[in-house]
Amino acid sequence: MNPTDSTTAVQLGTPDGPLDDPFRGSGRRRRGLALAVFGVLAGASVVVTVLASRRGAAPIPASHQHEAAGGDTARSVTLTAKEAGRIGVTYATVTEGPLDQSVRAVALVSYDERRVRAMTTRLEGFVERLYADYTGRYIRAGEPLLALYAPMAVATQQELILARRLEHDVAQGTQEAQASARASVEAARERLRLWDVPQETIDQVERTGEVQRTVTLRAPYGGYLIEKAVLLGQRVMPGDPLYKVADLSRVWLEGEIFERDLPALHVGGEVTATFQALPGSDRRGRITYIYPTLNPETRTARVRVELANPDLALKPGMYGTLRFSGPVAKGLSVPRSAVVVTGRRNLVFQRGADGRFVPREVVVGLTADDRVQILRGVAAGDTVVASATFLIDAESNLGSQLGGMGNMPGMDVTAPKPQTPRR
């Protein structure tokens, strides 16, 4: 072994060598390493940096309704006026008075299902002519829809003509023969009526004694043609949907309401509806139905409002906004931004006379557009933090975590005292 190797071995074995236990060093080194370990842990678990001259720092944009880590161990926070202004802290007073619960919801105009009807035929045949030949047009009740060649209807017309001739031939015969002939005529007529052959067609066949090749189907009711499922030359079967028409004189307006707002609604309640396509033309209606189920993904329930539409300005598919006036509650209230929802409890930060922000657990009630009813936890006249509440909450919980970690072995986070420089 050469002298160099011997020297290296001696250096590794010395207490001051590189492999020496770092925690056996001086107190200053131990505190420095502990602070470095804590800095790594805090950087990985907390997204906020330290506030200015203390631990805190840059605010993180986030909703005040956010689950705070360690929310059940929140502690008071002390900030100077300069520090509070730097992170955008504003204040509000707990007030007592009426709380008007107004609910808004985006809604969609749709057809009134009771005024949408399908048009079919009871005959089998072939379309030889289309009168209602495009969607969107208005169809009046009794207007011809299509001409249908139906072999069964042709055969029944022939039976009716023969029965009428037989009735004429036995007019001077026995009563039994006359009754049988009349029964044959009536049976043929009834069969054509049950197939929805117009009465005027039946009368024309009896009057002229000639078979009508096609049967003209007419609209039993009026409305706008919203669906057309028949083409010229198409074969149709009994029950096939040919047309669908809708009466738009009344429409439905359906909106999604959050479950927290459902207690403010009831069937028969008044509603104001506004539409971006109709500025300045508010419509008033009433709640006609609240659906019994909740959407598990959006946590909303559908509400239906019926509106008159005499000018046909409301078109299915049009967006609107519903405004409901809920019950007026009396009591204490704070701005919605003042409440921090941790998932386990609701907190507000009360401002003390000494500049401290003390977390107070509160019980909330009704929610309005911008305020929340407070049932218990604060008193009228108290000053609470109205903005930057999430940052205050994060600092409060960070203080709780630091207080617990500071007592762990090897985690002495007390800053070292300044030493007097050597002369």
LUMFI-183558 format. One record per residue (C-alpha): residue in three letters; y negated, x, z negated. Coordinates in steps of 0.02 Angstrom, whole numbers. Layout:
<'ALA', <Y, X, Z>> ...
This chain:
<'MET', <0, 0, 0>> <'ASN', <-167, 69, 47>> <'PRO', <-317, 71, -68>> <'THR', <-399, -71, 25>> <'ASP', <-256, -190, -11>> <'SER', <-257, -138, -192>> <'THR', <-441, -172, -207>> <'THR', <-421, -344, -128>> <'ALA', <-284, -391, -248>> <'VAL', <-390, -341, -395>> <'GLN', <-535, -447, -332>> <'LEU', <-426, -603, -311>> <'GLY', <-364, -586, -486>> <'THR', <-532, -568, -568>> <'PRO', <-613, -720, -654>> <'ASP', <-760, -707, -536>> <'GLY', <-652, -709, -377>> <'PRO', <-658, -845, -242>> <'LEU', <-503, -935, -307>> <'ASP', <-571, -956, -480>> <'ASP', <-572, -1136, -551>> <'PRO', <-746, -1203, -511>> <'PHE', <-751, -1304, -671>> <'ARG', <-734, -1148, -775>> <'GLY', <-906, -1088, -720>> <'SER', <-1071, -1111, -803>> <'GLY', <-1139, -1281, -855>> <'ARG', <-1266, -1277, -715>> <'ARG', <-1127, -1255, -585>> <'ARG', <-1024, -1396, -662>> <'ARG', <-1168, -1517, -657>> <'GLY', <-1212, -1467, -478>> <'LEU', <-1035, -1496, -415>> <'ALA', <-1025, -1664, -505>> <'LEU', <-1186, -1719, -424>> <'ALA', <-1122, -1665, -253>> <'VAL', <-960, -1765, -276>> <'PHE', <-1057, -1917, -329>> <'GLY', <-1173, -1901, -179>> <'VAL', <-1024, -1909, -61>> <'LEU', <-952, -2062, -149>> <'ALA', <-1118, -2152, -152>> <'GLY', <-1150, -2116, 33>> <'ALA', <-982, -2193, 81>> <'SER', <-994, -2350, -26>> <'VAL', <-1178, -2394, -29>> <'VAL', <-1282, -2418, 130>> <'VAL', <-1447, -2411, 37>> <'THR', <-1527, -2243, -4>> <'VAL', <-1618, -2207, -165>> <'LEU', <-1781, -2300, -200>> <'ALA', <-1931, -2180, -177>> <'SER', <-1951, -2081, -338>> <'ARG', <-1797, -2158, -420>> <'ARG', <-1628, -2191, -342>> <'GLY', <-1692, -2318, -219>> <'ALA', <-1747, -2308, -37>> <'ALA', <-1753, -2388, 132>> <'PRO', <-1723, -2576, 137>> <'ILE', <-1576, -2639, 240>> <'PRO', <-1609, -2800, 339>> <'ALA', <-1484, -2930, 281>> <'SER', <-1479, -3110, 227>> <'HIS', <-1512, -3146, 45>> <'GLN', <-1355, -3251, 45>> <'HIS', <-1239, -3104, 45>> <'GLU', <-1098, -3066, -74>> <'ALA', <-1156, -2920, -179>> <'ALA', <-1033, -2792, -239>> <'GLY', <-1012, -2803, -425>> <'GLY', <-1123, -2956, -434>> <'ASP', <-1057, -3002, -606>> <'THR', <-1123, -2839, -680>> <'ALA', <-1301, -2846, -614>> <'ARG', <-1432, -2765, -723>> <'SER', <-1619, -2776, -731>> <'VAL', <-1722, -2667, -614>> <'THR', <-1890, -2587, -648>> <'LEU', <-2009, -2555, -505>> <'THR', <-2191, -2508, -497>> <'ALA', <-2310, -2613, -395>> <'LYS', <-2314, -2478, -261>> <'GLU', <-2125, -2473, -249>> <'ALA', <-2112, -2662, -241>> <'GLY', <-2240, -2670, -102>> <'ARG', <-2151, -2534, -6>> <'ILE', <-1990, -2637, 11>> <'GLY', <-2083, -2801, 43>> <'VAL', <-2059, -2890, -123>> <'THR', <-2152, -3056, -135>> <'TYR', <-2153, -3182, -276>> <'ALA', <-2141, -3370, -298>> <'THR', <-2165, -3486, -445>> <'VAL', <-2030, -3606, -504>> <'THR', <-2110, -3776, -474>> <'GLU', <-2066, -3950, -532>> <'GLY', <-2086, -4100, -418>> <'PRO', <-2004, -4203, -281>> <'LEU', <-1888, -4115, -159>> <'ASP', <-1879, -4203, 9>> <'GLN', <-1709, -4168, 85>> <'SER', <-1735, -4171, 272>> <'VAL', <-1585, -4131, 383>> <'ARG', <-1594, -4073, 564>> <'ALA', <-1454, -4058, 689>> <'VAL', <-1432, -4021, 874>> <'ALA', <-1356, -4170, 964>> <'LEU', <-1289, -4215, 1136>> <'VAL', <-1316, -4376, 1232>> <'SER', <-1152, -4457, 1284>> <'TYR', <-1090, -4622, 1354>> <'ASP', <-1067, -4771, 1242>> <'GLU', <-877, -4783, 1250>> <'ARG', <-885, -4972, 1235>> <'ARG', <-986, -4979, 1396>> <'VAL', <-873, -4867, 1502>> <'ARG', <-743, -4960, 1604>> <'ALA', <-610, -4917, 1732>> <'MET', <-578, -5017, 1889>> <'THR', <-399, -5031, 1952>> <'THR', <-296, -5143, 2064>> <'ARG', <-136, -5241, 2034>> <'LEU', <-84, -5226, 2215>> <'GLU', <9, -5091, 2308>> <'GLY', <-72, -5050, 2474>> <'PHE', <-177, -4936, 2583>> <'VAL', <-367, -4914, 2579>> <'GLU', <-438, -4963, 2747>> <'ARG', <-621, -4965, 2700>> <'LEU', <-727, -4894, 2559>> <'TYR', <-888, -4981, 2510>> <'ALA', <-920, -4883, 2347>> <'ASP', <-901, -4713, 2426>> <'TYR', <-995, -4589, 2313>> <'THR', <-1024, -4559, 2129>> <'GLY', <-1190, -4586, 2045>> <'ARG', <-1235, -4747, 2133>> <'TYR', <-1264, -4909, 2040>> <'ILE', <-1138, -5048, 2066>> <'ARG', <-1182, -5228, 2032>> <'ALA', <-1055, -5351, 1965>> <'GLY', <-968, -5439, 2112>> <'GLU', <-1011, -5302, 2237>> <'PRO', <-867, -5256, 2356>> <'LEU', <-781, -5092, 2314>> <'LEU', <-648, -5070, 2448>> <'ALA', <-539, -5163, 2575>> <'LEU', <-353, -5145, 2540>> <'TYR', <-207, -5183, 2655>> <'ALA', <-72, -5249, 2537>> <'PRO', <92, -5307, 2617>> <'MET', <136, -5415, 2466>> <'ALA', <-30, -5505, 2476>> <'VAL', <-3, -5537, 2662>> <'ALA', <170, -5609, 2629>> <'THR', <104, -5722, 2491>> <'GLN', <-34, -5786, 2605>> <'GLN', <98, -5833, 2731>> <'GLU', <193, -5927, 2596>> <'LEU', <34, -6018, 2550>> <'ILE', <4, -6071, 2731>> <'LEU', <184, -6135, 2746>> <'ALA', <171, -6226, 2580>> <'ARG', <10, -6312, 2636>> <'ARG', <94, -6369, 2799>> <'LEU', <243, -6433, 2701>> <'GLU', <126, -6528, 2585>> <'HIS', <43, -6608, 2736>> <'ASP', <212, -6653, 2815>> <'VAL', <281, -6740, 2659>> <'ALA', <122, -6835, 2623>> <'GLN', <213, -6996, 2668>> <'GLY', <378, -6943, 2591>> <'THR', <451, -6968, 2419>> <'GLN', <361, -6921, 2262>> <'GLU', <488, -6785, 2225>> <'ALA', <455, -6703, 2394>> <'GLN', <267, -6714, 2370>> <'ALA', <278, -6638, 2196>> <'SER', <387, -6496, 2260>> <'ALA', <265, -6456, 2400>> <'ARG', <117, -6458, 2282>> <'ALA', <211, -6342, 2163>> <'SER', <243, -6219, 2305>> <'VAL', <59, -6219, 2352>> <'GLU', <3, -6191, 2172>> <'ALA', <130, -6051, 2145>> <'ALA', <66, -5957, 2297>> <'ARG', <-114, -5979, 2241>> <'GLU', <-76, -5920, 2064>> <'ARG', <15, -5766, 2127>> <'LEU', <-136, -5716, 2231>> <'ARG', <-254, -5746, 2085>> <'LEU', <-148, -5639, 1970>> <'TRP', <-163, -5498, 2096>> <'ASP', <-352, -5514, 2083>> <'VAL', <-369, -5581, 2260>> <'PRO', <-542, -5662, 2265>> <'GLN', <-545, -5850, 2260>> <'GLU', <-651, -5855, 2416>> <'THR', <-512, -5765, 2511>> <'ILE', <-383, -5893, 2451>> <'ASP', <-495, -6038, 2502>> <'GLN', <-523, -5961, 2674>> <'VAL', <-335, -5942, 2703>> <'GLU', <-305, -6124, 2658>> <'ARG', <-450, -6184, 2762>> <'THR', <-415, -6085, 2920>> <'GLY', <-227, -6064, 2906>> <'GLU', <-246, -5880, 2954>> <'VAL', <-186, -5730, 2856>> <'GLN', <-319, -5606, 2799>> <'ARG', <-254, -5432, 2839>> <'THR', <-351, -5346, 2699>> <'VAL', <-402, -5397, 2526>> <'THR', <-578, -5353, 2471>> <'LEU', <-585, -5294, 2291>> <'ARG', <-749, -5327, 2202>> <'ALA', <-827, -5251, 2046>> <'PRO', <-792, -5359, 1893>> <'TYR', <-942, -5282, 1802>> <'GLY', <-1094, -5176, 1843>> <'GLY', <-1139, -4998, 1799>> <'TYR', <-1162, -4823, 1865>> <'LEU', <-1015, -4750, 1959>> <'ILE', <-970, -4593, 1861>> <'GLU', <-796, -4563, 1932>> <'LYS', <-716, -4602, 2101>> <'ALA', <-530, -4567, 2119>> <'VAL', <-496, -4653, 2286>> <'LEU', <-514, -4597, 2467>> <'LEU', <-511, -4684, 2633>> <'GLY', <-331, -4706, 2694>> <'GLN', <-257, -4670, 2523>> <'ARG', <-106, -4765, 2460>> <'VAL', <-139, -4844, 2291>> <'MET', <-15, -4912, 2166>> <'PRO', <-40, -5048, 2035>> <'GLY', <-133, -4978, 1886>> <'ASP', <-203, -4825, 1973>> <'PRO', <-381, -4789, 1913>> <'LEU', <-493, -4808, 2063>> <'TYR', <-668, -4805, 1989>> <'LYS', <-752, -4779, 1821>> <'VAL', <-922, -4855, 1788>> <'ALA', <-1039, -4841, 1638>> <'ASP', <-1178, -4950, 1574>> <'LEU', <-1319, -4832, 1522>> <'SER', <-1434, -4962, 1445>> <'ARG', <-1374, -4896, 1276>> <'VAL', <-1310, -4720, 1242>> <'TRP', <-1237, -4620, 1099>> <'LEU', <-1316, -4465, 1023>> <'GLU', <-1189, -4360, 928>> <'GLY', <-1234, -4211, 818>> <'GLU', <-1145, -4087, 705>> <'ILE', <-1195, -4093, 521>> <'PHE', <-1152, -3956, 396>> <'GLU', <-1043, -4015, 254>> <'ARG', <-1175, -3971, 124>> <'ASP', <-1292, -4099, 205>> <'LEU', <-1166, -4242, 215>> <'PRO', <-1212, -4318, 46>> <'ALA', <-1386, -4353, 115>> <'LEU', <-1318, -4462, 258>> <'HIS', <-1251, -4639, 262>> <'VAL', <-1211, -4768, 394>> <'GLY', <-1367, -4868, 433>> <'GLY', <-1487, -4727, 390>> <'GLU', <-1639, -4707, 501>> <'VAL', <-1646, -4561, 622>> <'THR', <-1783, -4486, 730>> <'ALA', <-1725, -4406, 892>> <'THR', <-1828, -4287, 997>> <'PHE', <-1787, -4215, 1168>> <'GLN', <-1850, -4059, 1252>> <'ALA', <-1845, -4148, 1420>> <'LEU', <-1951, -4290, 1351>> <'PRO', <-2094, -4209, 1253>> <'GLY', <-2192, -4329, 1146>> <'SER', <-2065, -4468, 1170>> <'ASP', <-1975, -4483, 1004>> <'ARG', <-1837, -4611, 990>> <'ARG', <-1785, -4700, 831>> <'GLY', <-1612, -4761, 791>> <'ARG', <-1485, -4780, 652>> <'ILE', <-1325, -4692, 605>> <'THR', <-1183, -4800, 667>> <'TYR', <-1034, -4690, 623>> <'ILE', <-990, -4533, 525>> <'TYR', <-826, -4456, 581>> <'PRO', <-695, -4446, 443>> <'THR', <-640, -4267, 483>> <'LEU', <-722, -4096, 469>> <'ASN', <-713, -3956, 596>> <'PRO', <-624, -3816, 502>> <'GLU', <-704, -3679, 608>> <'THR', <-887, -3732, 602>> <'ARG', <-876, -3829, 436>> <'THR', <-971, -3974, 515>> <'ALA', <-942, -4160, 535>> <'ARG', <-995, -4264, 684>> <'VAL', <-1123, -4402, 663>> <'ARG', <-1156, -4537, 792>> <'VAL', <-1322, -4621, 826>> <'GLU', <-1343, -4765, 947>> <'LEU', <-1504, -4772, 1049>> <'ALA', <-1576, -4899, 1169>> <'ASN', <-1606, -4829, 1344>> <'PRO', <-1695, -4964, 1444>> <'ASP', <-1787, -4840, 1555>> <'LEU', <-1629, -4735, 1583>> <'ALA', <-1726, -4578, 1533>> <'LEU', <-1585, -4523, 1418>> <'LYS', <-1448, -4448, 1524>> <'PRO', <-1273, -4403, 1464>> <'GLY', <-1262, -4216, 1435>> <'MET', <-1445, -4201, 1381>> <'TYR', <-1481, -4104, 1221>> <'GLY', <-1584, -4176, 1080>> <'THR', <-1629, -4145, 898>> <'LEU', <-1589, -4266, 758>> <'ARG', <-1697, -4276, 601>> <'PHE', <-1628, -4367, 450>> <'SER', <-1730, -4406, 296>> <'GLY', <-1618, -4384, 146>> <'PRO', <-1646, -4440, -35>> <'VAL', <-1795, -4372, -129>> <'ALA', <-1740, -4275, -284>> <'LYS', <-1853, -4229, -430>> <'GLY', <-1837, -4069, -528>> <'LEU', <-1861, -3882, -519>> <'SER', <-1852, -3789, -354>> <'VAL', <-1875, -3615, -281>> <'PRO', <-1880, -3549, -102>> <'ARG', <-1710, -3532, -22>> <'SER', <-1740, -3346, 1>> <'ALA', <-1753, -3323, -187>> <'VAL', <-1570, -3365, -220>> <'VAL', <-1438, -3230, -202>> <'VAL', <-1263, -3300, -175>> <'THR', <-1133, -3175, -236>> <'GLY', <-982, -3284, -203>> <'ARG', <-951, -3307, -389>> <'ARG', <-1121, -3362, -447>> <'ASN', <-1301, -3390, -391>> <'LEU', <-1437, -3271, -450>> <'VAL', <-1626, -3262, -451>> <'PHE', <-1726, -3112, -510>> <'GLN', <-1860, -3160, -635>> <'ARG', <-2014, -3052, -646>> <'GLY', <-2056, -2992, -820>> <'ALA', <-2223, -2942, -890>> <'ASP', <-2172, -2759, -898>> <'GLY', <-2129, -2748, -712>> <'ARG', <-1943, -2774, -738>> <'PHE', <-1839, -2891, -629>> <'VAL', <-1708, -2977, -734>> <'PRO', <-1560, -3066, -648>> <'ARG', <-1540, -3246, -702>> <'GLU', <-1388, -3350, -660>> <'VAL', <-1439, -3523, -597>> <'VAL', <-1353, -3686, -549>> <'VAL', <-1416, -3752, -382>> <'GLY', <-1424, -3933, -323>> <'LEU', <-1490, -4009, -162>> <'THR', <-1550, -3899, -21>> <'ALA', <-1704, -3939, 85>> <'ASP', <-1771, -3850, 238>> <'ASP', <-1851, -3708, 139>> <'ARG', <-1819, -3744, -45>> <'VAL', <-1671, -3759, -163>> <'GLN', <-1658, -3872, -314>> <'ILE', <-1623, -3778, -477>> <'LEU', <-1528, -3878, -606>> <'ARG', <-1513, -3745, -740>> <'GLY', <-1558, -3562, -770>> <'VAL', <-1749, -3549, -758>> <'ALA', <-1899, -3645, -819>> <'ALA', <-2052, -3715, -733>> <'GLY', <-2187, -3582, -712>> <'ASP', <-2068, -3433, -707>> <'THR', <-2104, -3304, -573>> <'VAL', <-1956, -3252, -466>> <'VAL', <-1931, -3134, -320>> <'ALA', <-1948, -3231, -157>> <'SER', <-1910, -3093, -30>> <'ALA', <-1814, -2929, -29>> <'THR', <-1696, -3008, -155>> <'PHE', <-1546, -2926, -75>> <'LEU', <-1624, -2753, -99>> <'ILE', <-1662, -2791, -281>> <'ASP', <-1485, -2855, -303>> <'ALA', <-1413, -2698, -221>> <'GLU', <-1518, -2586, -334>> <'SER', <-1466, -2688, -486>> <'ASN', <-1281, -2670, -448>> <'LEU', <-1303, -2486, -401>> <'GLY', <-1376, -2458, -573>> <'SER', <-1224, -2543, -650>> <'GLN', <-1105, -2432, -551>> <'LEU', <-1201, -2274, -595>> <'GLY', <-1199, -2321, -778>> <'GLY', <-1010, -2335, -775>> <'MET', <-977, -2179, -672>> <'GLY', <-1090, -2073, -778>> <'ASN', <-968, -2085, -923>> <'MET', <-818, -2028, -820>> <'PRO', <-747, -1853, -855>> <'GLY', <-827, -1725, -742>> <'MET', <-961, -1849, -681>> <'ASP', <-1108, -1796, -786>> <'VAL', <-1247, -1861, -674>> <'THR', <-1389, -1821, -792>> <'ALA', <-1512, -1712, -700>> <'PRO', <-1526, -1536, -773>> <'LYS', <-1679, -1496, -873>> <'PRO', <-1807, -1387, -784>> <'GLN', <-1796, -1208, -840>> <'THR', <-1942, -1098, -881>> <'PRO', <-1959, -971, -743>> <'ARG', <-1932, -792, -796>> <'ARG', <-2081, -682, -807>> 
